């Protein structure tokens, strides 16, 4: 039996792969999980950290400019199965409640090479989307699970911290429970 030695380039590639595999894990849900800080300094009722969405069509939408509106900042990816289920539901909710002052901002965690896929998903959504560009989202910390969402009330205060969600996917019932009261809707 002959043992074949791997080339130095192959060995470097394998080490890089093993290092990335050790630092990344796959959740049972099919969503990539990146271990790291999770915005533990976020406090409900305090001013929400600012976010700026750089949309696929070249606009910039800053959460600080959306005072007077309820904002859902959602972090998702095209490769995330729960995200693919959640996005149409969130889009329909955004469309139904836009006239009540609801704004949803979709931050894709995809790599720039996946832009065509992100654009295809974005065309199906009622709300603007853009690539996050980095796993870090300012005061929200490193985005290490998806989907994950944060809700900012009309006065710019954090009303819902997605890091606290055991099941981070939105459902109709959770949207009614969390967001409807912020829109002035009472069951």
C-alpha positions, 0 to 999 in steps of 0.5 A, spaced: 500 500 500 502 506 498 501 512 502 501 519 498 503 525 501 498 531 500 501 537 497 503 543 502 497 547 499 492 542 500 494 541 507 493 549 508 486 548 505 485 542 510 487 546 516 483 552 514 477 548 513 478 544 520 479 551 523 473 554 520 469 547 522 471 548 529 469 555 529 462 554 526 457 549 528 451 547 524 444 548 528 439 542 527 435 547 524 439 548 518 442 555 520 449 556 521 451 558 528 457 562 529 459 562 536 461 569 539 458 575 543 450 576 543 449 583 545 448 581 552 449 589 554 442 590 550 437 592 555 429 593 554 427 600 554 433 603 553 435 606 546 436 601 541 443 601 538 443 604 531 443 600 525 444 602 518 441 598 512 445 598 505 439 596 501 440 592 494 438 598 490 443 603 493 439 606 499 441 607 506 436 606 511 438 608 518 434 606 524 435 613 528 431 616 522 425 612 523 423 615 530 415 615 530 415 608 527 416 601 529 422 597 526 423 590 526 430 589 524 431 581 522 437 578 520 437 572 515 440 568 510 438 564 504 441 558 506 437 558 513 431 553 512 427 557 518 429 564 515 426 561 508 419 559 512 419 566 516 421 571 511 414 570 507 410 571 513 414 577 516 413 580 509 406 579 509 405 582 516 410 588 514 405 589 508 399 589 512 401 594 517 406 599 513 400 604 514 400 603 521 408 605 522 411 599 521 418 598 518 421 591 517 429 591 515 432 585 512 439 584 514 442 578 510 448 574 512 450 571 506 457 572 503 457 577 497 458 571 492 451 569 494 448 576 492 444 573 486 440 569 491 439 575 496 436 579 490 432 573 488 429 573 495 429 580 496 424 581 490 419 577 493 419 581 500 415 587 501 421 590 506 428 592 504 434 588 504 441 588 504 447 584 505 450 585 512 457 585 510 460 582 517 457 578 522 458 584 527 452 588 527 454 594 532 451 594 539 447 588 537 454 584 537 456 578 533 450 575 529 451 568 531 444 565 530 439 566 525 434 568 524 434 573 529 430 579 530 430 586 534 424 590 535 425 598 536 419 602 538 416 608 536 421 612 541 427 608 538 427 604 544 429 596 544 422 593 545 424 586 543 431 583 544 431 577 539 437 574 543 432 572 549 428 568 544 428 560 545 425 559 538 427 565 534 423 564 528 417 569 528 410 566 528 403 570 527 402 569 534 408 572 536 408 578 531 401 579 534 403 578 541 410 582 541 409 587 535 401 589 535 401 592 542 407 597 539 403 599 533 397 601 538 393 594 536 390 591 542 387 584 541 
